[in-house]
């Protein structure tokens, strides 16, 4: 049988080894958690940027719809689907290439801002999560400063005498250019401008 002091040294060494293993496990767990948290933050920031781009695409499409209204029929779209095919024209006239989903929720559902005289004057996310970005917005989105929920980022278009602008506290304070009926405004980012596709009505067969 080994001497008592040898047994004590072995037990002490075993204890140190076990303690070191536990510290290593704890460090690895913290590193993994930090990596996951960092990855989540990066994904959230990317989703926020996409929300700003998608919201701007809808805002400009609504602006294009409003400013390309036929004489005496100046109005907002009755639904988001009207941005894909303007019902006021006989041919297929597009103000938006497609209906983009909400990058925050990943769903096709949007909060709709009703216009005073009917129709839709803007959209917003349905997410009540707290945004990471609360400052440093571009001029068109300065009203988003210090907002505490994504649902408060409202991309709204309101009419003014010389064109269109977004309403106070709704996404911009500067006028947007009047849209040419044939060329909607250009958009930046991964969501390209919906260059209008106008298919004139086909004449009937000659008799």
N, C-alpha and C positions, 0 to 999 in steps of 0.2 A: 504494500500500500504506500503511495507517495506521501511524503511528509505533509503535515497540515499547511505549512507555509506555501508549498507548491500548489495545493488545491486552492488556496486563497488567491494566489497570483493568477491562476487559470480563470477563476470566477471573475476576478477583476478585469482581466483581458476580455472575457466574454461579455461582460457588462459594457465595457467601452465599445466593443464591436457592435453590440446591439444598439447602443446610443447613437453611434455614428451612422448606422443604417437608418435609424428613425429620422435623424437630421437630414440625411440625403433624400429620403422619401418626401419629407416636408418641403425641402427646397425644390424638388422636381414638381411637386404639386403646385407650389406657388408660381413656378415658371410657366407651367401649363395653363394655370388660371390667368396669368397675366397675358399670355399669348392669345387665349380665347377672347379675353376682354378687349385687347387691342384689335383683334380681327373683327369683333362685333362693332367697335367704334368706327373702323374704316368702312365697313359695310353700311352703317347708318349714315355716315357722311356722304358716301356715294349715292345713297337713296335720296338724301336731302337735295343734292345737286340735281339729280334726275327730276325730282319734284319741281324744282325751280324751272327747269327746261321744259318739262311737260306742261306745267301751268302756264308758262309764257306762250307755248304753242297754242293752247286753247284760247288764251286771251287774245292773241293776234288773229286767230281764226274767227272769233266772235266779232272782233273789230272789222275784219274783212267782210263778214256777212252784213254787218250793220251799214257799212259805207258803200256797199255795192247794191244797196236796196234800189229797186226801180223807183222812178219818180212817183211821189205820193204814197209810197208803201215802205217807208223807212221804219224798220222794226228789227227786233232781236230774234235769234232763232228760237223756234218753239221747243226744240229738243236738240241734244247734242248730235243726233243722227242727221239733222238738217245741215250740219257742217260738212257732212260727207256728200250730200246731194241736196242742193238748194232747191226747195219745192217751188220757188217763185219763178223759175225759168223752165222752159220746155225741154231743154237739153240737160245733160248731166254736168252740173257745175259744182266743183269741190273747193272748200275753204280749208280742209284738213285731210291729210292722206288716210288717216285711220284714227279710231278712238283709242287713245292710249290708256292703259291701266294706271292706277295710283301706285307710284313706286314705293310708297311707305307701307300700304296694306297689301299690295300685290293683287288687288281686286279691281274690277272694272266699275265699281260703284264710286260715284263722286257726290259731294254735297253741291247742290245747285243754288245759285243766288238768283232769285226771281227779279225781273225788271219791273219797275212801277207800272208800266203800261202793258205788261204781259211779256212772256218769253223769258229767256235765260240771259242774264247779263254777266255771269261769271261762274266759276267753279272753285271748290276747295276740297282738300282732303278730309276724310271722315275720321282720321286718326286723332285721338286726344293725347298721344304720346308727347313728351317734352322734347323739343328740338335741341340739337347740339349747337347749331348756329343761331345766335341771337343778335349778332352785329356784323357789320362789314358787308351789307347787302348792296347790290348795284342800285342805281338811282330808281329804276322802275319798281324796285321792291323795298324801298326804304321804310315803307309802312310796316314791314315785318319785324322791324327792330324791337327787341325785348318781348316779342310774343312768346307765350308760354306753351302753346299747343300748335301742332301742325294744322289743325282745323281752323286756326286763326290766320293762316296764310291764304288770303282770298285774292284770286286773280280775276278782277272785275273790270269791265269796260262800261263807261258812262258817256252819254253824248254831251258835246258842248257845241257852241255856235260854229266853230271853225274845223271841227273834226271829232275825234273821240279821245277820251282819256279815262284812266281808271279813277274811281272815286276816292275821296280822302279816307285814308286808313284802310284801303282795299288793295293796295299793291303798287301804286305809282302816283306821282303827283305831276308828271310832265305829260304833255300831249303826245299821243301816238299819231303818226302821219295818216292822212286820209288814204284809204286803200284804193288803188286803181282797180276798177271792176274786173280787169283782166289779169292783174298781177298782184296777188296778196303779198303782204310784207314778208321779207326774208327772215327766217329764224336761224339762230345759231345753235351749236351743240349737236348731239347725236340725233336730234329730231329735226330733219331738214324741212325747209319751207314747203308748204303744200302748194307748189305751183299749180294753178287751177287747171283742171282738165275740163274743157267745155266741148261737149259733143252737140252740135246743132241738131235740132229736130229734123228728122228725115222727111222729105216731101212724099206725099202719097203717090201712088202709081198714076201715070198720065192716062187720060181717057181719050 
